Amino acid sequence: MGGVEVKGQRANLPLEDSLQELRELARTAGAEVVGEVAQRVDRPTPTYFGKGKLGELAELSQQRKAGTVILDDELTPSQQRELERFLKLKVIDRAALIIDIFAGRARTREGRLQVELAQHEYLLPRLAGQWSHLERLGGGIGTRGPGETQIETDRRLIRNRIQKLKEEIEEVRTHRALHRQRRKEQGFPIVSLVGYTNAGKSTLFNTIGRADVFVQDQVFATLDPVTRKARLPSGRDFLLSDTVGFINKLPPALVAAFRATLEELEEADVLVHVVDVTHPNAQEQANVVEQTLQEMNLGKKPIIVALNKVDRILWEAKSESEMQRELKPLREKLGQPEQPTAYVSAIKGWGTKELLGMVEAQLDRPVIIRPLASSPTKAAW
């Protein structure tokens, strides 16, 4: 595996940290990382790496008997072809790797539709002009085809399939919109958890919502949004949603495909941004989430920051004021000091009462108005 850093191009994570994240993604996808190369270049090149580094990669791949090369950026179709021609190995980029992980995690019909759409939209521009069919996809990361079946690569057929998938996802969007309308009629406020992948959103969701959502210490453990009813300190009920985590260099194809899912965030009255304070790149991860929310036009929504996993920093439960005093330097380092901040341990339940108090304060702001139905129907949550 490997990556490059282009001089003058702003990156959310330093090259070394981005490669560390790529290693975690590769392991999640079932790969064994046997070697790594990195290079800083003045400008992008047709072969991603410079000639010298490319030769080093070829030699290393041969020595370590690598079967696949994974690179840290989304490659252009021509870059991928040139690399595979030179290395005589399968080459996949970060986008293909993340899409492959999503393909292995999708459980619901909605999730599978969205992943298949992302796969086809990623594959379409990468079909060589002279190809009329792809051979049956083999095993291994980056090759998990939609439904694990042979992919028809004729451009017209793929475009037809993409159109069909979009129509089916549109039906899902309509269904979701009906659910959201029923929630509005109930008058329940909606709070959505957002954050970097593996920040602890699902654990916090389970703690607050008394739910049993699948939790695992790995990236993208949650793909499908889940909503449960929970209770505020005043006794008022609200709806809490857990959503898919964000990550650096998230493939545009996935963002587009998961639009139906991400629309849940548009309906939220309050967003709770969960940050893993123990991660060495907590600040950079928080920036990625903030940037993604801005790109989705969600930056103006009320946001509460939940600094999670404080139990790994503090040896015992402390009052909110004590946590604020001890963790103030970290909070200042993370930026966005104007946002309300709670210090929590989702796994131990520390600080969740204070967090819910902040949520209620935001919901009570006069700018947020929820329509109430004259005759409530059964809640769709």
C-alpha positions as YAML, in Angstrom:
chain: A
units: angstrom
residues:
- id: 1
  name: MET
  ca: [0.00, 0.00, 0.00]
- id: 2
  name: GLY
  ca: [1.11, 3.58, -0.38]
- id: 3
  name: GLY
  ca: [0.26, 7.23, -0.75]
- id: 4
  name: VAL
  ca: [1.54, 10.58, -1.89]
- id: 5
  name: GLU
  ca: [1.42, 14.11, -0.56]
- id: 6
  name: VAL
  ca: [1.31, 16.83, -3.22]
- id: 7
  name: LYS
  ca: [3.19, 19.98, -2.31]
- id: 8
  name: GLY
  ca: [0.85, 22.91, -1.76]
- id: 9
  name: GLN
  ca: [-2.33, 20.81, -1.59]
- id: 10
  name: ARG
  ca: [-4.18, 21.12, 1.70]
- id: 11
  name: ALA
  ca: [-4.87, 17.76, 3.35]
- id: 12
  name: ASN
  ca: [-7.12, 16.99, 6.31]
- id: 13
  name: LEU
  ca: [-4.61, 14.48, 7.68]
- id: 14
  name: PRO
  ca: [-0.81, 14.34, 7.44]
- id: 15
  name: LEU
  ca: [0.40, 11.67, 5.02]
- id: 16
  name: GLU
  ca: [1.63, 9.34, 7.78]
- id: 17
  name: ASP
  ca: [-1.69, 9.52, 9.62]
- id: 18
  name: SER
  ca: [-3.71, 9.07, 6.42]
- id: 19
  name: LEU
  ca: [-1.69, 5.91, 5.65]
- id: 20
  name: GLN
  ca: [-2.30, 4.63, 9.17]
- id: 21
  name: GLU
  ca: [-6.02, 5.05, 8.54]
- id: 22
  name: LEU
  ca: [-5.62, 3.28, 5.19]
- id: 23
  name: ARG
  ca: [-3.98, 0.35, 7.02]
- id: 24
  name: GLU
  ca: [-7.00, 0.11, 9.31]
- id: 25
  name: LEU
  ca: [-9.35, 0.19, 6.32]
- id: 26
  name: ALA
  ca: [-7.34, -2.53, 4.59]
- id: 27
  name: ARG
  ca: [-7.46, -4.77, 7.65]
- id: 28
  name: THR
  ca: [-11.19, -4.16, 7.99]
- id: 29
  name: ALA
  ca: [-11.58, -5.32, 4.39]
- id: 30
  name: GLY
  ca: [-9.66, -8.50, 5.20]
- id: 31
  name: ALA
  ca: [-6.26, -7.63, 3.74]
- id: 32
  name: GLU
  ca: [-2.87, -8.27, 5.27]
- id: 33
  name: VAL
  ca: [-0.59, -5.27, 4.81]
- id: 34
  name: VAL
  ca: [2.92, -6.50, 3.94]
- id: 35
  name: GLY
  ca: [4.61, -3.26, 2.91]
- id: 36
  name: GLU
  ca: [4.22, 0.46, 2.50]
- id: 37
  name: VAL
  ca: [5.71, 3.30, 0.47]
- id: 38
  name: ALA
  ca: [5.13, 7.05, 0.71]
- id: 39
  name: GLN
  ca: [6.27, 10.01, -1.35]
- id: 40
  name: ARG
  ca: [5.96, 13.78, -1.38]
- id: 41
  name: VAL
  ca: [5.70, 15.17, -4.92]
- id: 42
  name: ASP
  ca: [5.60, 18.65, -6.42]
- id: 43
  name: ARG
  ca: [2.65, 17.88, -8.69]
- id: 44
  name: PRO
  ca: [0.32, 14.98, -9.55]
- id: 45
  name: THR
  ca: [1.77, 12.50, -12.04]
- id: 46
  name: PRO
  ca: [0.16, 10.09, -14.56]
- id: 47
  name: THR
  ca: [1.49, 7.17, -12.52]
- id: 48
  name: TYR
  ca: [0.61, 8.63, -9.08]
- id: 49
  name: PHE
  ca: [4.19, 8.04, -7.82]
- id: 50
  name: GLY
  ca: [7.37, 9.34, -9.39]
- id: 51
  name: LYS
  ca: [9.34, 6.86, -11.49]
- id: 52
  name: GLY
  ca: [11.88, 6.06, -8.77]
- id: 53
  name: LYS
  ca: [9.28, 5.44, -6.09]
- id: 54
  name: LEU
  ca: [7.19, 3.42, -8.53]
- id: 55
  name: GLY
  ca: [10.17, 1.15, -9.15]
- id: 56
  name: GLU
  ca: [10.63, 0.80, -5.41]
- id: 57
  name: LEU
  ca: [6.98, -0.17, -5.06]
- id: 58
  name: ALA
  ca: [7.30, -2.78, -7.83]
- id: 59
  name: GLU
  ca: [10.37, -4.30, -6.19]
- id: 60
  name: LEU
  ca: [8.78, -4.32, -2.74]
- id: 61
  name: SER
  ca: [5.59, -5.92, -4.10]
- id: 62
  name: GLN
  ca: [7.61, -8.67, -5.74]
- id: 63
  name: GLN
  ca: [9.72, -9.32, -2.64]
- id: 64
  name: ARG
  ca: [6.68, -9.50, -0.34]
- id: 65
  name: LYS
  ca: [4.62, -11.49, -2.87]
- id: 66
  name: ALA
  ca: [1.82, -8.92, -2.78]
- id: 67
  name: GLY
  ca: [-1.29, -9.67, -4.82]
- id: 68
  name: THR
  ca: [-2.91, -6.23, -4.65]
- id: 69
  name: VAL
  ca: [-1.66, -2.66, -4.29]
- id: 70
  name: ILE
  ca: [-3.87, -0.26, -2.32]
- id: 71
  name: LEU
  ca: [-3.33, 3.49, -2.75]
- id: 72
  name: ASP
  ca: [-4.51, 6.29, -0.49]
- id: 73
  name: ASP
  ca: [-6.26, 8.54, -3.02]
- id: 74
  name: GLU
  ca: [-8.95, 8.08, -5.63]
- id: 75
  name: LEU
  ca: [-7.14, 7.34, -8.89]
- id: 76
  name: THR
  ca: [-8.21, 8.49, -12.31]
- id: 77
  name: PRO
  ca: [-9.03, 5.64, -14.69]
- id: 78
  name: SER
  ca: [-5.86, 6.35, -16.69]
- id: 79
  name: GLN
  ca: [-3.70, 6.36, -13.53]
- id: 80
  name: GLN
  ca: [-5.12, 3.01, -12.51]
- id: 81
  name: ARG
  ca: [-4.48, 1.49, -15.95]
- id: 82
  name: GLU
  ca: [-0.90, 2.82, -16.07]
- id: 83
  name: LEU
  ca: [-0.15, 1.51, -12.59]
- id: 84
  name: GLU
  ca: [-1.56, -1.94, -13.30]
- id: 85
  name: ARG
  ca: [0.34, -2.11, -16.58]
- id: 86
  name: PHE
  ca: [3.62, -1.22, -14.87]
- id: 87
  name: LEU
  ca: [3.21, -3.23, -11.65]
- id: 88
  name: LYS
  ca: [1.44, -6.20, -13.28]
- id: 89
  name: LEU
  ca: [-0.75, -6.31, -10.18]
- id: 90
  name: LYS
  ca: [-4.30, -5.36, -9.31]
- id: 91
  name: VAL
  ca: [-4.41, -1.75, -8.08]
- id: 92
  name: ILE
  ca: [-7.29, -0.33, -6.05]
- id: 93
  name: ASP
  ca: [-7.67, 3.10, -4.53]
- id: 94
  name: ARG
  ca: [-9.11, 4.33, -1.25]
- id: 95
  name: ALA
  ca: [-12.52, 4.90, -2.82]
- id: 96
  name: ALA
  ca: [-12.77, 1.29, -4.05]
- id: 97
  name: LEU
  ca: [-11.59, 0.03, -0.66]
- id: 98
  name: ILE
  ca: [-14.24, 1.98, 1.26]
- id: 99
  name: ILE
  ca: [-16.96, 0.95, -1.18]
- id: 100
  name: ASP
  ca: [-15.86, -2.67, -0.75]
- id: 101
  name: ILE
  ca: [-16.14, -2.38, 3.04]
- id: 102
  name: PHE
  ca: [-19.62, -0.92, 2.65]
- id: 103
  name: ALA
  ca: [-20.54, -3.83, 0.36]
- id: 104
  name: GLY
  ca: [-19.53, -6.28, 3.06]
- id: 105
  name: ARG
  ca: [-21.47, -4.42, 5.78]
- id: 106
  name: ALA
  ca: [-24.74, -3.62, 4.00]
- id: 107
  name: ARG
  ca: [-27.52, -5.68, 5.57]
- id: 108
  name: THR
  ca: [-30.79, -3.98, 4.65]
- id: 109
  name: ARG
  ca: [-32.30, -3.72, 1.19]
- id: 110
  name: GLU
  ca: [-31.75, 0.04, 1.30]
- id: 111
  name: GLY
  ca: [-28.11, -0.35, 2.21]
- id: 112
  name: ARG
  ca: [-27.49, -2.89, -0.54]
- id: 113
  name: LEU
  ca: [-29.17, -0.67, -3.13]
- id: 114
  name: GLN
  ca: [-27.06, 2.30, -2.13]
- id: 115
  name: VAL
  ca: [-23.81, 0.35, -2.17]
- id: 116
  name: GLU
  ca: [-24.60, -1.23, -5.54]
- id: 117
  name: LEU
  ca: [-25.31, 2.22, -6.98]
- id: 118
  name: ALA
  ca: [-21.97, 3.47, -5.67]
- id: 119
  name: GLN
  ca: [-20.19, 0.43, -7.15]
- id: 120
  name: HIS
  ca: [-21.67, 0.95, -10.61]
- id: 121
  name: GLU
  ca: [-21.04, 4.69, -10.63]
- id: 122
  name: TYR
  ca: [-17.45, 4.05, -9.59]
- id: 123
  name: LEU
  ca: [-16.97, 1.34, -12.24]
- id: 124
  name: LEU
  ca: [-18.58, 3.12, -15.17]
- id: 125
  name: PRO
  ca: [-15.78, 5.60, -15.98]
- id: 126
  name: ARG
  ca: [-13.20, 2.88, -15.44]
- id: 127
  name: LEU
  ca: [-14.36, 0.67, -18.27]
- id: 128
  name: ALA
  ca: [-11.68, 0.63, -20.95]
- id: 129
  name: GLY
  ca: [-13.13, 1.71, -24.28]
- id: 130
  name: GLN
  ca: [-12.34, -1.55, -26.04]
- id: 131
  name: TRP
  ca: [-13.95, -3.74, -23.38]
- id: 132
  name: SER
  ca: [-17.37, -5.16, -24.01]
- id: 133
  name: HIS
  ca: [-17.51, -7.43, -20.96]
- id: 134
  name: LEU
  ca: [-15.68, -7.89, -17.68]
- id: 135
  name: GLU
  ca: [-14.68, -11.35, -16.64]
- id: 136
  name: ARG
  ca: [-16.30, -12.74, -13.52]
- id: 137
  name: LEU
  ca: [-14.95, -10.89, -10.52]
- id: 138
  name: GLY
  ca: [-12.59, -12.87, -8.33]
- id: 139
  name: GLY
  ca: [-12.34, -12.87, -4.58]
- id: 140
  name: GLY
  ca: [-10.57, -10.38, -2.38]
- id: 141
  name: ILE
  ca: [-10.95, -6.75, -1.47]
- id: 142
  name: GLY
  ca: [-11.99, -4.33, -4.14]
- id: 143
  name: THR
  ca: [-13.65, -7.07, -6.16]
- id: 144
  name: ARG
  ca: [-16.85, -7.73, -4.26]
- id: 145
  name: GLY
  ca: [-19.32, -7.12, -7.06]
- id: 146
  name: PRO
  ca: [-22.96, -6.18, -6.55]
- id: 147
  name: GLY
  ca: [-24.56, -9.34, -5.25]
- id: 148
  name: GLU
  ca: [-21.29, -11.20, -5.90]
- id: 149
  name: THR
  ca: [-22.46, -11.89, -9.45]
- id: 150
  name: GLN
  ca: [-20.95, -11.28, -12.89]
- id: 151
  name: ILE
  ca: [-21.13, -7.60, -13.79]
- id: 152
  name: GLU
  ca: [-22.43, -6.62, -17.21]
- id: 153
  name: THR
  ca: [-19.97, -3.98, -18.26]
- id: 154
  name: ASP
  ca: [-21.54, -2.77, -21.42]
- id: 155
  name: ARG
  ca: [-21.94, 0.95, -20.79]
- id: 156
  name: ARG
  ca: [-25.55, 1.06, -21.89]
- id: 157
  name: LEU
  ca: [-26.48, -1.84, -19.60]
- id: 158
  name: ILE
  ca: [-24.64, -0.29, -16.66]
- id: 159
  name: ARG
  ca: [-26.34, 3.05, -17.22]
- id: 160
  name: ASN
  ca: [-29.69, 1.27, -17.37]
- id: 161
  name: ARG
  ca: [-28.88, -0.48, -14.10]
- id: 162
  name: ILE
  ca: [-27.84, 2.80, -12.50]
- id: 163
  name: GLN
  ca: [-31.13, 4.36, -13.58]
- id: 164
  name: LYS
  ca: [-33.06, 1.40, -12.15]
- id: 165
  name: LEU
  ca: [-31.18, 1.63, -8.84]
- id: 166
  name: LYS
  ca: [-31.87, 5.36, -8.62]
- id: 167
  name: GLU
  ca: [-35.57, 4.70, -9.16]
- id: 168
  name: GLU
  ca: [-35.61, 2.08, -6.40]
- id: 169
  name: ILE
  ca: [-33.70, 4.39, -4.05]
- id: 170
  name: GLU
  ca: [-36.19, 7.14, -4.89]
- id: 171
  name: GLU
  ca: [-38.92, 4.81, -3.61]
- id: 172
  name: VAL
  ca: [-36.90, 4.41, -0.41]
- id: 173
  name: ARG
  ca: [-36.62, 8.21, -0.13]
- id: 174
  name: THR
  ca: [-40.39, 8.53, -0.53]
- id: 175
  name: HIS
  ca: [-40.93, 5.89, 2.15]
- id: 176
  name: ARG
  ca: [-38.52, 7.67, 4.48]
- id: 177
  name: ALA
  ca: [-40.24, 10.99, 3.81]
- id: 178
  name: LEU
  ca: [-43.56, 9.48, 4.91]
- id: 179
  name: HIS
  ca: [-41.94, 8.24, 8.12]
- id: 180
  name: ARG
  ca: [-40.47, 11.67, 8.78]
- id: 181
  name: GLN
  ca: [-43.84, 13.31, 8.16]
- id: 182
  name: ARG
  ca: [-45.47, 11.00, 10.71]
- id: 183
  name: ARG
  ca: [-42.77, 11.88, 13.21]
- id: 184
  name: LYS
  ca: [-43.47, 15.58, 12.64]
- id: 185
  name: GLU
  ca: [-47.16, 14.98, 13.20]
- id: 186
  name: GLN
  ca: [-46.29, 13.33, 16.51]
- id: 187
  name: GLY
  ca: [-44.40, 16.44, 17.57]
- id: 188
  name: PHE
  ca: [-41.27, 14.50, 18.57]
- id: 189
  name: PRO
  ca: [-38.04, 16.48, 18.25]
- id: 190
  name: ILE
  ca: [-35.32, 14.67, 16.32]
- id: 191
  name: VAL
  ca: [-31.67, 14.48, 17.42]
- id: 192
  name: SER
  ca: [-29.05, 12.86, 15.17]
- id: 193
  name: LEU
  ca: [-25.62, 11.61, 16.16]
- id: 194
  name: VAL
  ca: [-22.87, 12.43, 13.69]
- id: 195
  name: GLY
  ca: [-19.13, 11.94, 13.83]
- id: 196
  name: TYR
  ca: [-16.05, 10.29, 12.43]
- id: 197
  name: THR
  ca: [-16.25, 6.55, 11.98]
- id: 198
  name: ASN
  ca: [-15.49, 4.63, 15.19]
- id: 199
  name: ALA
  ca: [-15.95, 7.70, 17.40]
- id: 200
  name: GLY
  ca: [-18.42, 5.82, 19.61]
- id: 201
  name: LYS
  ca: [-21.74, 7.03, 18.18]
- id: 202
  name: SER
  ca: [-23.45, 3.65, 18.39]
- id: 203
  name: THR
  ca: [-22.31, 3.09, 21.99]
- id: 204
  name: LEU
  ca: [-23.68, 6.52, 22.93]
- id: 205
  name: PHE
  ca: [-26.87, 5.70, 21.02]
- id: 206
  name: ASN
  ca: [-27.29, 2.48, 22.99]
- id: 207
  name: THR
  ca: [-26.63, 4.24, 26.30]
- id: 208
  name: ILE
  ca: [-29.07, 7.09, 25.74]
- id: 209
  name: GLY
  ca: [-31.68, 5.17, 23.77]
- id: 210
  name: ARG
  ca: [-31.43, 1.95, 25.80]
- id: 211
  name: ALA
  ca: [-30.99, 0.13, 22.51]
- id: 212
  name: ASP
  ca: [-28.87, -2.77, 21.31]
- id: 213
  name: VAL
  ca: [-27.38, -1.47, 18.06]
- id: 214
  name: PHE
  ca: [-24.38, -3.50, 16.86]
- id: 215
  name: VAL
  ca: [-21.16, -2.03, 18.28]
- id: 216
  name: GLN
  ca: [-17.66, -3.03, 17.25]
- id: 217
  name: ASP
  ca: [-14.28, -1.32, 17.52]
- id: 218
  name: GLN
  ca: [-13.78, -0.94, 13.79]
- id: 219
  name: VAL
  ca: [-14.62, 1.49, 11.01]
- id: 220
  name: PHE
  ca: [-18.12, 1.60, 9.54]
- id: 221
  name: ALA
  ca: [-19.65, -0.79, 12.06]
- id: 222
  name: THR
  ca: [-22.91, 1.11, 11.45]
- id: 223
  name: LEU
  ca: [-24.21, 1.64, 7.92]
- id: 224
  name: ASP
  ca: [-27.97, 1.79, 8.17]
- id: 225
  name: PRO
  ca: [-29.54, 4.62, 10.20]
- id: 226
  name: VAL
  ca: [-31.42, 3.53, 13.32]
- id: 227
  name: THR
  ca: [-33.94, 5.62, 15.25]
- id: 228
  name: ARG
  ca: [-35.21, 5.05, 18.80]
- id: 229
  name: LYS
  ca: [-37.35, 7.01, 21.20]
- id: 230
  name: ALA
  ca: [-35.47, 8.43, 24.20]
- id: 231
  name: ARG
  ca: [-36.26, 10.75, 27.07]
- id: 232
  name: LEU
  ca: [-34.99, 14.21, 28.00]
- id: 233
  name: PRO
  ca: [-34.33, 15.26, 31.64]
- id: 234
  name: SER
  ca: [-37.74, 16.98, 31.77]
- id: 235
  name: GLY
  ca: [-39.46, 13.70, 30.85]
- id: 236
  name: ARG
  ca: [-40.23, 14.80, 27.31]
- id: 237
  name: ASP
  ca: [-39.69, 12.18, 24.60]
- id: 238
  name: PHE
  ca: [-37.54, 12.71, 21.53]
- id: 239
  name: LEU
  ca: [-36.27, 10.62, 18.64]
- id: 240
  name: LEU
  ca: [-32.56, 9.76, 18.55]
- id: 241
  name: SER
  ca: [-30.92, 8.66, 15.28]
- id: 242
  name: ASP
  ca: [-27.59, 6.90, 14.76]
- id: 243
  name: THR
  ca: [-26.02, 7.45, 11.34]
- id: 244
  name: VAL
  ca: [-23.10, 6.21, 9.25]
- id: 245
  name: GLY
  ca: [-19.75, 7.67, 10.24]
- id: 246
  name: PHE
  ca: [-17.74, 10.07, 8.11]
- id: 247
  name: ILE
  ca: [-14.14, 9.51, 7.06]
- id: 248
  name: ASN
  ca: [-11.35, 11.41, 5.35]
- id: 249
  name: LYS
  ca: [-11.55, 11.28, 1.52]
- id: 250
  name: LEU
  ca: [-15.03, 9.76, 1.54]
- id: 251
  name: PRO
  ca: [-15.77, 8.67, -2.06]
- id: 252
  name: PRO
  ca: [-18.18, 11.05, -3.84]
- id: 253
  name: ALA
  ca: [-20.01, 8.02, -5.27]
- id: 254
  name: LEU
  ca: [-20.88, 6.89, -1.74]
- id: 255
  name: VAL
  ca: [-21.99, 10.35, -0.63]
- id: 256
  name: ALA
  ca: [-24.31, 10.54, -3.63]
- id: 257
  name: ALA
  ca: [-25.59, 6.99, -3.20]
- id: 258
  name: PHE
  ca: [-26.33, 7.48, 0.50]
- id: 259
  name: ARG
  ca: [-28.25, 10.69, -0.05]
- id: 260
  name: ALA
  ca: [-31.49, 9.01, 1.03]
- id: 261
  name: THR
  ca: [-29.85, 8.00, 4.30]
- id: 262
  name: LEU
  ca: [-28.15, 11.34, 4.90]
- id: 263
  name: GLU
  ca: [-31.45, 13.15, 4.40]
- id: 264
  name: GLU
  ca: [-32.23, 12.00, 7.92]
- id: 265
  name: LEU
  ca: [-29.75, 14.62, 9.09]
- id: 266
  name: GLU
  ca: [-31.64, 17.35, 7.24]
- id: 267
  name: GLU
  ca: [-34.71, 16.67, 9.38]
- id: 268
  name: ALA
  ca: [-32.84, 16.74, 12.68]
- id: 269
  name: ASP
  ca: [-33.50, 19.62, 15.07]
- id: 270
  name: VAL
  ca: [-30.12, 19.13, 16.76]
- id: 271
  name: LEU
  ca: [-26.94, 17.37, 15.70]
- id: 272
  name: VAL
  ca: [-24.67, 15.82, 18.32]
- id: 273
  name: HIS
  ca: [-21.12, 15.66, 16.98]
- id: 274
  name: VAL
  ca: [-19.39, 12.76, 18.74]
- id: 275
  name: VAL
  ca: [-15.58, 13.08, 18.92]
- id: 276
  name: ASP
  ca: [-13.15, 10.42, 20.15]
- id: 277
  name: VAL
  ca: [-10.93, 12.57, 22.38]
- id: 278
  name: THR
  ca: [-8.38, 9.77, 22.76]
- id: 279
  name: HIS
  ca: [-7.57, 9.57, 19.05]
- id: 280
  name: PRO
  ca: [-4.25, 11.22, 18.15]
- id: 281
  name: ASN
  ca: [-5.98, 12.92, 15.20]
- id: 282
  name: ALA
  ca: [-9.10, 14.00, 17.08]
- id: 283
  name: GLN
  ca: [-8.78, 17.59, 15.86]
- id: 284
  name: GLU
  ca: [-8.34, 16.57, 12.23]
- id: 285
  name: GLN
  ca: [-11.23, 14.11, 12.45]
- id: 286
  name: ALA
  ca: [-13.49, 16.78, 13.95]
- id: 287
  name: ASN
  ca: [-12.50, 19.09, 11.10]
- id: 288
  name: VAL
  ca: [-13.45, 16.44, 8.52]
- id: 289
  name: VAL
  ca: [-16.91, 16.09, 10.09]
- id: 290
  name: GLU
  ca: [-17.42, 19.87, 10.28]
- id: 291
  name: GLN
  ca: [-16.31, 20.24, 6.66]
- id: 292
  name: THR
  ca: [-18.62, 17.44, 5.51]
- id: 293
  name: LEU
  ca: [-21.58, 19.02, 7.32]
- id: 294
  name: GLN
  ca: [-20.80, 22.33, 5.63]
- id: 295
  name: GLU
  ca: [-20.70, 20.62, 2.22]
- id: 296
  name: MET
  ca: [-24.10, 19.07, 2.98]
- id: 297
  name: ASN
  ca: [-25.48, 22.52, 3.90]
- id: 298
  name: LEU
  ca: [-25.99, 21.38, 7.50]
- id: 299
  name: GLY
  ca: [-23.47, 23.72, 9.10]
- id: 300
  name: LYS
  ca: [-26.13, 26.12, 10.38]
- id: 301
  name: LYS
  ca: [-28.02, 23.50, 12.37]
- id: 302
  name: PRO
  ca: [-27.64, 23.59, 16.17]
- id: 303
  name: ILE
  ca: [-24.63, 21.39, 16.98]
- id: 304
  name: ILE
  ca: [-23.54, 20.03, 20.35]
- id: 305
  name: VAL
  ca: [-20.07, 18.52, 20.64]
- id: 306
  name: ALA
  ca: [-19.85, 15.33, 22.71]
- id: 307
  name: LEU
  ca: [-16.21, 14.65, 23.60]
- id: 308
  name: ASN
  ca: [-16.37, 10.90, 24.06]
- id: 309
  name: LYS
  ca: [-14.21, 8.24, 25.75]
- id: 310
  name: VAL
  ca: [-13.12, 10.54, 28.59]
- id: 311
  name: ASP
  ca: [-12.95, 7.43, 30.80]
- id: 312
  name: ARG
  ca: [-9.66, 6.66, 29.04]
- id: 313
  name: ILE
  ca: [-8.30, 10.02, 30.23]
- id: 314
  name: LEU
  ca: [-9.94, 10.38, 33.66]
- id: 315
  name: TRP
  ca: [-9.58, 7.62, 36.21]
- id: 316
  name: GLU
  ca: [-12.90, 8.23, 37.93]
- id: 317
  name: ALA
  ca: [-16.25, 9.84, 37.27]
- id: 318
  name: LYS
  ca: [-16.17, 13.58, 37.86]
- id: 319
  name: SER
  ca: [-18.69, 16.39, 37.85]
- id: 320
  name: GLU
  ca: [-19.28, 18.28, 34.61]
- id: 321
  name: SER
  ca: [-17.42, 21.31, 35.97]
- id: 322
  name: GLU
  ca: [-14.40, 19.15, 36.90]
- id: 323
  name: MET
  ca: [-14.37, 17.56, 33.44]
- id: 324
  name: GLN
  ca: [-14.59, 20.98, 31.82]
- id: 325
  name: ARG
  ca: [-11.67, 22.24, 33.89]
- id: 326
  name: GLU
  ca: [-9.43, 19.23, 33.23]
- id: 327
  name: LEU
  ca: [-10.30, 18.87, 29.54]
- id: 328
  name: LYS
  ca: [-10.50, 22.57, 28.65]
- id: 329
  name: PRO
  ca: [-7.09, 22.58, 26.86]
- id: 330
  name: LEU
  ca: [-8.25, 19.69, 24.67]
- id: 331
  name: ARG
  ca: [-11.54, 21.44, 23.89]
- id: 332
  name: GLU
  ca: [-9.72, 24.61, 22.87]
- id: 333
  name: LYS
  ca: [-7.40, 22.58, 20.64]
- id: 334
  name: LEU
  ca: [-10.38, 21.03, 18.82]
- id: 335
  name: GLY
  ca: [-11.71, 24.43, 17.80]
- id: 336
  name: GLN
  ca: [-15.36, 25.54, 17.49]
- id: 337
  name: PRO
  ca: [-15.33, 26.85, 21.11]
- id: 338
  name: GLU
  ca: [-18.71, 28.54, 20.61]
- id: 339
  name: GLN
  ca: [-20.46, 25.18, 20.32]
- id: 340
  name: PRO
  ca: [-21.95, 23.69, 23.51]
- id: 341
  name: THR
  ca: [-19.69, 20.87, 24.66]
- id: 342
  name: ALA
  ca: [-20.37, 17.83, 26.83]
- id: 343
  name: TYR
  ca: [-17.71, 15.51, 28.23]
- id: 344
  name: VAL
  ca: [-18.97, 11.95, 28.10]
- id: 345
  name: SER
  ca: [-18.03, 8.32, 28.36]
- id: 346
  name: ALA
  ca: [-20.63, 6.50, 26.31]
- id: 347
  name: ILE
  ca: [-19.52, 3.10, 27.59]
- id: 348
  name: LYS
  ca: [-19.73, 4.14, 31.27]
- id: 349
  name: GLY
  ca: [-22.60, 6.60, 30.95]
- id: 350
  name: TRP
  ca: [-20.60, 9.55, 32.30]
- id: 351
  name: GLY
  ca: [-21.83, 12.97, 31.28]
- id: 352
  name: THR
  ca: [-24.90, 11.76, 29.38]
- id: 353
  name: LYS
  ca: [-27.29, 13.59, 31.71]
- id: 354
  name: GLU
  ca: [-25.45, 16.84, 31.07]
- id: 355
  name: LEU
  ca: [-25.47, 16.12, 27.34]
- id: 356
  name: LEU
  ca: [-29.23, 15.59, 27.33]
- id: 357
  name: GLY
  ca: [-29.63, 18.82, 29.28]
- id: 358
  name: MET
  ca: [-27.77, 20.65, 26.51]
- id: 359
  name: VAL
  ca: [-29.94, 18.94, 23.89]
- id: 360
  name: GLU
  ca: [-33.08, 20.08, 25.69]
- id: 361
  name: ALA
  ca: [-31.78, 23.64, 25.95]
- id: 362
  name: GLN
  ca: [-31.21, 23.68, 22.20]
- id: 363
  name: LEU
  ca: [-34.64, 22.23, 21.50]
- id: 364
  name: ASP
  ca: [-36.25, 24.88, 23.69]
- id: 365
  name: ARG
  ca: [-34.76, 27.67, 21.62]
- id: 366
  name: PRO
  ca: [-37.61, 29.61, 19.94]
- id: 367
  name: VAL
  ca: [-36.06, 29.19, 16.47]
- id: 368
  name: ILE
  ca: [-36.99, 25.49, 16.45]
- id: 369
  name: ILE
  ca: [-40.68, 24.82, 15.96]
- id: 370
  name: ARG
  ca: [-42.14, 21.35, 15.51]
- id: 371
  name: PRO
  ca: [-45.69, 21.04, 14.04]
- id: 372
  name: LEU
  ca: [-48.10, 19.13, 16.23]
- id: 373
  name: ALA
  ca: [-50.94, 17.02, 14.84]
- id: 374
  name: SER
  ca: [-54.44, 17.61, 16.20]
- id: 375
  name: SER
  ca: [-54.97, 13.84, 16.37]
- id: 376
  name: PRO
  ca: [-51.64, 12.04, 16.64]
- id: 377
  name: THR
  ca: [-51.19, 8.82, 14.75]
- id: 378
  name: LYS
  ca: [-49.06, 5.88, 15.80]
- id: 379
  name: ALA
  ca: [-45.38, 6.83, 15.89]
- id: 380
  name: ALA
  ca: [-43.21, 5.53, 13.08]
- id: 381
  name: TRP
  ca: [-39.92, 5.10, 14.84]
...
